[in-house]
């Protein structure tokens, strides 16, 4: 699975960060929620868009790995990553 060079962006409603992953010759639209970034990537509450994107980029390797695993287990055209996806059993 490869990632595409799609620029991540903070959603207009500030609910999360949208990005794309390549999966089976298609691009899957993905969103990681702000609460996930706050809980698992040390994003401070009320952070600016620039800080949100920096936190996303700093944690991108882990975010991508979790997204890819979730897509392999449950193929979908759209994927949302929430705190439950990062919680360890």
Biopython code that builds the backbone (N, CA, C, O; Angstrom):
import numpy as np
from Bio.PDB.StructureBuilder import StructureBuilder

atoms = [
    (1, "UNK", "N", (0.842, -1.174, 0.000)),
    (1, "UNK", "CA", (0.000, 0.000, 0.000)),
    (1, "UNK", "C", (0.889, 1.239, 0.000)),
    (1, "UNK", "O", (1.824, 1.327, 0.796)),
    (2, "UNK", "N", (0.615, 2.179, -0.865)),
    (2, "UNK", "CA", (1.382, 3.407, -0.919)),
    (2, "UNK", "C", (0.498, 4.565, -0.500)),
    (2, "UNK", "O", (-0.726, 4.519, -0.622)),
    (3, "UNK", "N", (1.156, 5.611, 0.001)),
    (3, "UNK", "CA", (0.412, 6.822, 0.286)),
    (3, "UNK", "C", (0.573, 7.760, -0.891)),
    (3, "UNK", "O", (1.571, 7.692, -1.608)),
    (4, "UNK", "N", (-0.375, 8.614, -1.095)),
    (4, "UNK", "CA", (-0.316, 9.579, -2.178)),
    (4, "UNK", "C", (0.165, 10.918, -1.655)),
    (4, "UNK", "O", (0.137, 11.180, -0.453)),
    (5, "UNK", "N", (0.604, 11.754, -2.567)),
    (5, "UNK", "CA", (1.071, 13.079, -2.186)),
    (5, "UNK", "C", (-0.087, 14.064, -2.129)),
    (5, "UNK", "O", (-0.008, 15.147, -2.708)),
    (6, "UNK", "N", (-1.148, 13.704, -1.445)),
    (6, "UNK", "CA", (-2.266, 14.615, -1.252)),
    (6, "UNK", "C", (-2.000, 15.412, 0.010)),
    (6, "UNK", "O", (-1.685, 14.849, 1.058)),
    (7, "UNK", "N", (-2.127, 16.702, -0.096)),
    (7, "UNK", "CA", (-1.876, 17.542, 1.060)),
    (7, "UNK", "C", (-2.950, 17.351, 2.115)),
    (7, "UNK", "O", (-4.135, 17.517, 1.825)),
    (8, "UNK", "N", (-2.563, 17.008, 3.321)),
    (8, "UNK", "CA", (-3.564, 16.922, 4.387)),
    (8, "UNK", "C", (-4.116, 18.317, 4.679)),
    (8, "UNK", "O", (-3.407, 19.317, 4.561)),
    (9, "UNK", "N", (-5.368, 18.364, 5.054)),
    (9, "UNK", "CA", (-5.959, 19.659, 5.401)),
    (9, "UNK", "C", (-6.951, 19.513, 6.542)),
    (9, "UNK", "O", (-7.638, 18.500, 6.677)),
    (10, "UNK", "N", (-7.004, 20.557, 7.357)),
    (10, "UNK", "CA", (-7.957, 20.600, 8.460)),
    (10, "UNK", "C", (-9.335, 20.829, 7.847)),
    (10, "UNK", "O", (-9.514, 21.725, 7.022)),
    (11, "UNK", "N", (-10.303, 20.018, 8.254)),
    (11, "UNK", "CA", (-11.670, 20.175, 7.751)),
    (11, "UNK", "C", (-12.231, 21.529, 8.163)),
    (11, "UNK", "O", (-11.868, 22.072, 9.207)),
    (12, "UNK", "N", (-13.111, 22.063, 7.341)),
    (12, "UNK", "CA", (-13.700, 23.381, 7.605)),
    (12, "UNK", "C", (-14.391, 23.437, 8.962)),
    (12, "UNK", "O", (-14.371, 24.473, 9.626)),
    (13, "UNK", "N", (-15.005, 22.326, 9.379)),
    (13, "UNK", "CA", (-15.690, 22.304, 10.672)),
    (13, "UNK", "C", (-14.738, 21.983, 11.834)),
    (13, "UNK", "O", (-15.165, 21.862, 12.982)),
    (14, "UNK", "N", (-13.442, 21.849, 11.519)),
    (14, "UNK", "CA", (-12.383, 21.568, 12.498)),
    (14, "UNK", "C", (-12.634, 20.257, 13.253)),
    (14, "UNK", "O", (-12.205, 20.109, 14.397)),
    (15, "UNK", "N", (-13.322, 19.317, 12.621)),
    (15, "UNK", "CA", (-13.601, 18.021, 13.210)),
    (15, "UNK", "C", (-12.424, 17.071, 13.086)),
    (15, "UNK", "O", (-12.302, 16.122, 13.860)),
    (16, "UNK", "N", (-11.545, 17.328, 12.099)),
    (16, "UNK", "CA", (-10.420, 16.441, 11.896)),
    (16, "UNK", "C", (-9.528, 16.905, 10.763)),
    (16, "UNK", "O", (-9.668, 18.011, 10.241)),
    (17, "UNK", "N", (-8.601, 16.023, 10.397)),
    (17, "UNK", "CA", (-7.688, 16.269, 9.282)),
    (17, "UNK", "C", (-8.006, 15.254, 8.186)),
    (17, "UNK", "O", (-8.035, 14.048, 8.433)),
    (18, "UNK", "N", (-8.246, 15.757, 6.969)),
    (18, "UNK", "CA", (-8.511, 14.903, 5.820)),
    (18, "UNK", "C", (-7.206, 14.626, 5.083)),
    (18, "UNK", "O", (-6.368, 15.511, 4.913)),
    (19, "UNK", "N", (-7.055, 13.368, 4.648)),
    (19, "UNK", "CA", (-5.887, 12.978, 3.861)),
    (19, "UNK", "C", (-6.282, 11.774, 3.024)),
    (19, "UNK", "O", (-7.371, 11.230, 3.203)),
    (20, "UNK", "N", (-5.428, 11.354, 2.124)),
    (20, "UNK", "CA", (-5.749, 10.226, 1.261)),
    (20, "UNK", "C", (-4.735, 9.108, 1.384)),
    (20, "UNK", "O", (-3.549, 9.353, 1.604)),
    (21, "UNK", "N", (-5.205, 7.886, 1.241)),
    (21, "UNK", "CA", (-4.352, 6.699, 1.183)),
    (21, "UNK", "C", (-4.687, 5.927, -0.081)),
    (21, "UNK", "O", (-5.854, 5.807, -0.453)),
    (22, "UNK", "N", (-3.662, 5.404, -0.740)),
    (22, "UNK", "CA", (-3.888, 4.540, -1.898)),
    (22, "UNK", "C", (-4.154, 3.133, -1.390)),
    (22, "UNK", "O", (-3.419, 2.613, -0.550)),
    (23, "UNK", "N", (-5.213, 2.524, -1.908)),
    (23, "UNK", "CA", (-5.571, 1.169, -1.502)),
    (23, "UNK", "C", (-6.231, 0.482, -2.685)),
    (23, "UNK", "O", (-7.271, 0.932, -3.165)),
    (24, "UNK", "N", (-5.643, -0.591, -3.152)),
    (24, "UNK", "CA", (-6.180, -1.365, -4.273)),
    (24, "UNK", "C", (-6.489, -0.490, -5.487)),
    (24, "UNK", "O", (-7.599, -0.516, -6.018)),
    (25, "UNK", "N", (-5.506, 0.273, -5.910)),
    (25, "UNK", "CA", (-5.588, 1.135, -7.096)),
    (25, "UNK", "C", (-6.633, 2.246, -7.013)),
    (25, "UNK", "O", (-7.025, 2.794, -8.044)),
    (26, "UNK", "N", (-7.084, 2.585, -5.830)),
    (26, "UNK", "CA", (-7.981, 3.716, -5.650)),
    (26, "UNK", "C", (-7.464, 4.573, -4.493)),
    (26, "UNK", "O", (-6.622, 4.142, -3.705)),
    (27, "UNK", "N", (-7.976, 5.764, -4.416)),
    (27, "UNK", "CA", (-7.635, 6.641, -3.300)),
    (27, "UNK", "C", (-8.773, 6.598, -2.301)),
    (27, "UNK", "O", (-9.929, 6.839, -2.647)),
    (28, "UNK", "N", (-8.439, 6.292, -1.074)),
    (28, "UNK", "CA", (-9.434, 6.251, -0.004)),
    (28, "UNK", "C", (-9.343, 7.564, 0.763)),
    (28, "UNK", "O", (-8.276, 7.949, 1.243)),
    (29, "UNK", "N", (-10.475, 8.238, 0.868)),
    (29, "UNK", "CA", (-10.547, 9.479, 1.634)),
    (29, "UNK", "C", (-10.534, 9.117, 3.116)),
    (29, "UNK", "O", (-11.361, 8.331, 3.578)),
    (30, "UNK", "N", (-9.605, 9.686, 3.843)),
    (30, "UNK", "CA", (-9.462, 9.386, 5.267)),
    (30, "UNK", "C", (-9.568, 10.660, 6.090)),
    (30, "UNK", "O", (-9.217, 11.749, 5.638)),
    (31, "UNK", "N", (-10.060, 10.494, 7.303)),
    (31, "UNK", "CA", (-10.115, 11.589, 8.273)),
    (31, "UNK", "C", (-9.652, 11.038, 9.610)),
    (31, "UNK", "O", (-10.107, 9.981, 10.047)),
    (32, "UNK", "N", (-8.750, 11.753, 10.252)),
    (32, "UNK", "CA", (-8.415, 11.455, 11.642)),
    (32, "UNK", "C", (-9.026, 12.578, 12.463)),
    (32, "UNK", "O", (-8.831, 13.755, 12.161)),
    (33, "UNK", "N", (-9.757, 12.213, 13.492)),
    (33, "UNK", "CA", (-10.476, 13.220, 14.275)),
    (33, "UNK", "C", (-9.533, 14.005, 15.172)),
    (33, "UNK", "O", (-8.475, 13.517, 15.569)),
    (34, "UNK", "N", (-9.935, 15.224, 15.482)),
    (34, "UNK", "CA", (-9.157, 16.070, 16.395)),
    (34, "UNK", "C", (-9.048, 15.404, 17.769)),
    (34, "UNK", "O", (-7.959, 15.405, 18.343)),
    (35, "UNK", "N", (-10.134, 14.830, 18.330)),
    (35, "UNK", "CA", (-9.981, 14.148, 19.617)),
    (35, "UNK", "C", (-8.932, 13.024, 19.586)),
    (35, "UNK", "O", (-8.284, 12.760, 20.599)),
    (36, "UNK", "N", (-8.765, 12.372, 18.448)),
    (36, "UNK", "CA", (-7.732, 11.335, 18.333)),
    (36, "UNK", "C", (-6.350, 11.958, 18.408)),
    (36, "UNK", "O", (-5.469, 11.449, 19.101)),
    (37, "UNK", "N", (-6.160, 13.057, 17.698)),
    (37, "UNK", "CA", (-4.866, 13.746, 17.750)),
    (37, "UNK", "C", (-4.580, 14.256, 19.163)),
    (37, "UNK", "O", (-3.436, 14.229, 19.617)),
    (38, "UNK", "N", (-5.612, 14.716, 19.849)),
    (38, "UNK", "CA", (-5.425, 15.193, 21.226)),
    (38, "UNK", "C", (-5.086, 14.050, 22.173)),
    (38, "UNK", "O", (-4.225, 14.196, 23.042)),
    (39, "UNK", "N", (-5.748, 12.928, 22.013)),
    (39, "UNK", "CA", (-5.569, 11.806, 22.937)),
    (39, "UNK", "C", (-4.282, 11.020, 22.698)),
    (39, "UNK", "O", (-3.663, 10.552, 23.653)),
    (40, "UNK", "N", (-3.869, 10.868, 21.435)),
    (40, "UNK", "CA", (-2.754, 9.974, 21.129)),
    (40, "UNK", "C", (-1.531, 10.642, 20.517)),
    (40, "UNK", "O", (-0.497, 9.996, 20.343)),
    (41, "UNK", "N", (-1.636, 11.930, 20.186)),
    (41, "UNK", "CA", (-0.510, 12.618, 19.551)),
    (41, "UNK", "C", (-0.191, 13.947, 20.226)),
    (41, "UNK", "O", (0.502, 14.782, 19.645)),
    (42, "UNK", "N", (-0.681, 14.152, 21.434)),
    (42, "UNK", "CA", (-0.346, 15.289, 22.282)),
    (42, "UNK", "C", (-0.689, 16.639, 21.672)),
    (42, "UNK", "O", (0.012, 17.624, 21.907)),
    (43, "UNK", "N", (-1.758, 16.693, 20.892)),
    (43, "UNK", "CA", (-2.226, 17.972, 20.367)),
    (43, "UNK", "C", (-2.957, 18.703, 21.484)),
    (43, "UNK", "O", (-3.818, 18.129, 22.151)),
    (44, "UNK", "N", (-2.612, 19.965, 21.684)),
    (44, "UNK", "CA", (-3.286, 20.731, 22.728)),
    (44, "UNK", "C", (-4.676, 21.168, 22.263)),
    (44, "UNK", "O", (-4.888, 21.431, 21.079)),
    (45, "UNK", "N", (-5.603, 21.241, 23.186)),
    (45, "UNK", "CA", (-6.972, 21.669, 22.895)),
    (45, "UNK", "C", (-6.966, 23.093, 22.356)),
    (45, "UNK", "O", (-6.259, 23.953, 22.880)),
    (46, "UNK", "N", (-7.750, 23.346, 21.314)),
    (46, "UNK", "CA", (-7.862, 24.684, 20.741)),
    (46, "UNK", "C", (-6.671, 25.087, 19.890)),
    (46, "UNK", "O", (-6.461, 26.277, 19.656)),
    (47, "UNK", "N", (-5.891, 24.129, 19.422)),
    (47, "UNK", "CA", (-4.696, 24.419, 18.632)),
    (47, "UNK", "C", (-5.059, 25.065, 17.294)),
    (47, "UNK", "O", (-6.159, 24.874, 16.775)),
    (48, "UNK", "N", (-4.126, 25.823, 16.754)),
    (48, "UNK", "CA", (-4.306, 26.456, 15.448)),
    (48, "UNK", "C", (-4.238, 25.400, 14.348)),
    (48, "UNK", "O", (-3.765, 24.286, 14.576)),
    (49, "UNK", "N", (-4.708, 25.752, 13.168)),
    (49, "UNK", "CA", (-4.633, 24.833, 12.032)),
    (49, "UNK", "C", (-3.190, 24.419, 11.757)),
    (49, "UNK", "O", (-2.917, 23.256, 11.460)),
    (50, "UNK", "N", (-2.274, 25.375, 11.857)),
    (50, "UNK", "CA", (-0.859, 25.068, 11.606)),
    (50, "UNK", "C", (-0.345, 24.038, 12.606)),
    (50, "UNK", "O", (0.391, 23.125, 12.230)),
    (51, "UNK", "N", (-0.718, 24.171, 13.860)),
    (51, "UNK", "CA", (-0.275, 23.226, 14.889)),
    (51, "UNK", "C", (-0.928, 21.855, 14.688)),
    (51, "UNK", "O", (-0.287, 20.823, 14.886)),
    (52, "UNK", "N", (-2.197, 21.851, 14.296)),
    (52, "UNK", "CA", (-2.891, 20.590, 14.023)),
    (52, "UNK", "C", (-2.172, 19.832, 12.906)),
    (52, "UNK", "O", (-1.929, 18.630, 13.022)),
    (53, "UNK", "N", (-1.831, 20.539, 11.824)),
    (53, "UNK", "CA", (-1.157, 19.897, 10.702)),
    (53, "UNK", "C", (0.243, 19.432, 11.071)),
    (53, "UNK", "O", (0.686, 18.385, 10.599)),
    (54, "UNK", "N", (0.945, 20.186, 11.905)),
    (54, "UNK", "CA", (2.273, 19.759, 12.353)),
    (54, "UNK", "C", (2.165, 18.478, 13.174)),
    (54, "UNK", "O", (2.953, 17.550, 12.993)),
    (55, "UNK", "N", (1.200, 18.430, 14.064)),
    (55, "UNK", "CA", (0.989, 17.228, 14.881)),
    (55, "UNK", "C", (0.639, 16.042, 13.993)),
    (55, "UNK", "O", (1.144, 14.940, 14.203)),
    (56, "UNK", "N", (-0.223, 16.259, 13.000)),
    (56, "UNK", "CA", (-0.574, 15.206, 12.053)),
    (56, "UNK", "C", (0.672, 14.698, 11.333)),
    (56, "UNK", "O", (0.898, 13.491, 11.257)),
    (57, "UNK", "N", (1.476, 15.612, 10.809)),
    (57, "UNK", "CA", (2.673, 15.207, 10.060)),
    (57, "UNK", "C", (3.672, 14.476, 10.959)),
    (57, "UNK", "O", (4.291, 13.498, 10.539)),
    (58, "UNK", "N", (3.822, 14.950, 12.183)),
    (58, "UNK", "CA", (4.751, 14.292, 13.111)),
    (58, "UNK", "C", (4.323, 12.855, 13.406)),
    (58, "UNK", "O", (5.174, 11.985, 13.593)),
    (59, "UNK", "N", (3.031, 12.599, 13.447)),
    (59, "UNK", "CA", (2.532, 11.260, 13.756)),
    (59, "UNK", "C", (2.092, 10.471, 12.540)),
    (59, "UNK", "O", (1.474, 9.415, 12.675)),
    (60, "UNK", "N", (2.405, 10.975, 11.347)),
    (60, "UNK", "CA", (1.862, 10.382, 10.131)),
    (60, "UNK", "C", (2.220, 8.909, 9.944)),
    (60, "UNK", "O", (1.383, 8.142, 9.469)),
    (61, "UNK", "N", (3.405, 8.499, 10.291)),
    (61, "UNK", "CA", (3.784, 7.095, 10.115)),
    (61, "UNK", "C", (2.844, 6.165, 10.856)),
    (61, "UNK", "O", (2.385, 5.162, 10.311)),
    (62, "UNK", "N", (2.562, 6.504, 12.095)),
    (62, "UNK", "CA", (1.647, 5.692, 12.912)),
    (62, "UNK", "C", (0.213, 5.801, 12.397)),
    (62, "UNK", "O", (-0.508, 4.806, 12.331)),
    (63, "UNK", "N", (-0.191, 7.010, 12.034)),
    (63, "UNK", "CA", (-1.544, 7.235, 11.507)),
    (63, "UNK", "C", (-1.747, 6.411, 10.241)),
    (63, "UNK", "O", (-2.770, 5.745, 10.088)),
    (64, "UNK", "N", (-0.774, 6.456, 9.336)),
    (64, "UNK", "CA", (-0.863, 5.702, 8.089)),
    (64, "UNK", "C", (-0.939, 4.198, 8.366)),
    (64, "UNK", "O", (-1.746, 3.493, 7.761)),
    (65, "UNK", "N", (-0.101, 3.713, 9.279)),
    (65, "UNK", "CA", (-0.085, 2.274, 9.587)),
    (65, "UNK", "C", (-1.436, 1.812, 10.128)),
    (65, "UNK", "O", (-1.939, 0.767, 9.717)),
    (66, "UNK", "N", (-2.019, 2.566, 11.032)),
    (66, "UNK", "CA", (-3.327, 2.203, 11.591)),
    (66, "UNK", "C", (-4.392, 2.258, 10.494)),
    (66, "UNK", "O", (-5.242, 1.372, 10.409)),
    (67, "UNK", "N", (-4.346, 3.296, 9.654)),
    (67, "UNK", "CA", (-5.314, 3.414, 8.559)),
    (67, "UNK", "C", (-5.209, 2.259, 7.585)),
    (67, "UNK", "O", (-6.224, 1.715, 7.149)),
    (68, "UNK", "N", (-3.978, 1.878, 7.240)),
    (68, "UNK", "CA", (-3.790, 0.763, 6.314)),
    (68, "UNK", "C", (-4.308, -0.545, 6.907)),
    (68, "UNK", "O", (-4.949, -1.327, 6.205)),
    (69, "UNK", "N", (-4.041, -0.791, 8.180)),
    (69, "UNK", "CA", (-4.532, -2.011, 8.822)),
    (69, "UNK", "C", (-6.059, -2.045, 8.844)),
    (69, "UNK", "O", (-6.675, -3.081, 8.596)),
    (70, "UNK", "N", (-6.655, -0.892, 9.146)),
    (70, "UNK", "CA", (-8.118, -0.833, 9.204)),
    (70, "UNK", "C", (-8.720, -1.085, 7.817)),
    (70, "UNK", "O", (-9.743, -1.760, 7.697)),
    (71, "UNK", "N", (-8.088, -0.544, 6.775)),
    (71, "UNK", "CA", (-8.576, -0.777, 5.413)),
    (71, "UNK", "C", (-8.424, -2.229, 4.988)),
    (71, "UNK", "O", (-9.290, -2.761, 4.294)),
    (72, "UNK", "N", (-7.349, -2.871, 5.387)),
    (72, "UNK", "CA", (-7.171, -4.279, 5.054)),
    (72, "UNK", "C", (-8.239, -5.144, 5.724)),
    (72, "UNK", "O", (-8.745, -6.095, 5.129)),
    (73, "UNK", "N", (-8.570, -4.803, 6.959)),
    (73, "UNK", "CA", (-9.571, -5.568, 7.700)),
    (73, "UNK", "C", (-10.991, -5.264, 7.229)),
    (73, "UNK", "O", (-11.846, -6.149, 7.202)),
    (74, "UNK", "N", (-11.236, -4.002, 6.859)),
    (74, "UNK", "CA", (-12.584, -3.561, 6.469)),
    (74, "UNK", "C", (-12.469, -2.592, 5.296)),
    (74, "UNK", "O", (-12.510, -1.380, 5.507)),
    (75, "UNK", "N", (-12.326, -3.091, 4.062)),
    (75, "UNK", "CA", (-12.215, -2.201, 2.900)),
    (75, "UNK", "C", (-13.399, -1.232, 2.838)),
    (75, "UNK", "O", (-14.545, -1.608, 3.086)),
    (76, "UNK", "N", (-13.094, 0.015, 2.501)),
    (76, "UNK", "CA", (-14.126, 1.050, 2.430)),
    (76, "UNK", "C", (-13.669, 2.148, 1.482)),
    (76, "UNK", "O", (-12.481, 2.252, 1.174)),
    (77, "UNK", "N", (-14.601, 2.960, 1.023)),
    (77, "UNK", "CA", (-14.274, 4.098, 0.171)),
    (77, "UNK", "C", (-13.902, 5.313, 1.006)),
    (77, "UNK", "O", (-13.260, 6.240, 0.512)),
    (78, "UNK", "N", (-14.305, 5.308, 2.270)),
    (78, "UNK", "CA", (-14.032, 6.416, 3.177)),
    (78, "UNK", "C", (-13.697, 5.832, 4.536)),
    (78, "UNK", "O", (-14.318, 4.864, 4.977)),
    (79, "UNK", "N", (-12.714, 6.423, 5.197)),
    (79, "UNK", "CA", (-12.233, 5.891, 6.463)),
    (79, "UNK", "C", (-12.129, 7.009, 7.486)),
    (79, "UNK", "O", (-11.595, 8.080, 7.197)),
    (80, "UNK", "N", (-12.638, 6.759, 8.676)),
    (80, "UNK", "CA", (-12.478, 7.715, 9.774)),
    (80, "UNK", "C", (-11.721, 7.028, 10.898)),
    (80, "UNK", "O", (-12.098, 5.946, 11.348)),
    (81, "UNK", "N", (-10.650, 7.668, 11.345)),
    (81, "UNK", "CA", (-9.851, 7.146, 12.442)),
    (81, "UNK", "C", (-10.227, 7.893, 13.722)),
    (81, "UNK", "O", (-10.167, 9.122, 13.781)),
    (82, "UNK", "N", (-10.612, 7.134, 14.733)),
    (82, "UNK", "CA", (-11.057, 7.687, 16.011)),
    (82, "UNK", "C", (-10.159, 7.173, 17.124)),
    (82, "UNK", "O", (-9.314, 6.312, 16.882)),
    (83, "UNK", "N", (-10.325, 7.684, 18.344)),
    (83, "UNK", "CA", (-9.496, 7.179, 19.455)),
    (83, "UNK", "C", (-9.564, 5.675, 19.637)),
    (83, "UNK", "O", (-8.573, 5.068, 20.044)),
    (84, "UNK", "N", (-10.711, 5.048, 19.348)),
    (84, "UNK", "CA", (-10.838, 3.597, 19.489)),
    (84, "UNK", "C", (-9.848, 2.844, 18.600)),
    (84, "UNK", "O", (-9.397, 1.757, 18.959)),
    (85, "UNK", "N", (-9.508, 3.416, 17.440)),
    (85, "UNK", "CA", (-8.585, 2.761, 16.537)),
    (85, "UNK", "C", (-7.154, 2.724, 17.080)),
    (85, "UNK", "O", (-6.359, 1.872, 16.682)),
    (86, "UNK", "N", (-6.830, 3.638, 17.981)),
    (86, "UNK", "CA", (-5.467, 3.731, 18.513)),
    (86, "UNK", "C", (-5.336, 3.124, 19.911)),
    (86, "UNK", "O", (-4.225, 2.953, 20.413)),
    (87, "UNK", "N", (-6.456, 2.804, 20.532)),
    (87, "UNK", "CA", (-6.426, 2.221, 21.875)),
    (87, "UNK", "C", (-5.836, 0.817, 21.814)),
    (87, "UNK", "O", (-6.141, 0.042, 20.908)),
    (88, "UNK", "N", (-5.008, 0.506, 22.768)),
    (88, "UNK", "CA", (-4.426, -0.838, 22.833)),
    (88, "UNK", "C", (-5.281, -1.696, 23.738)),
    (88, "UNK", "O", (-5.731, -1.237, 24.787)),
    (89, "UNK", "N", (-5.514, -2.953, 23.340)),
    (89, "UNK", "CA", (-6.356, -3.840, 24.149)),
    (89, "UNK", "C", (-5.751, -4.152, 25.508)),
    (89, "UNK", "O", (-6.348, -4.885, 26.295)),
]
sb = StructureBuilder()
sb.init_structure("model")
sb.init_model(0)
sb.init_chain("A")
sb.init_seg("    ")
for serial, (resi, resn, name, xyz) in enumerate(atoms, 1):
    if name == "N":
        sb.init_residue(resn, " ", resi, " ")
    sb.init_atom(name, np.array(xyz, "f"), 0.0, 1.0, " ", f" {name:<3s}", serial, name[0])
structure = sb.get_structure()
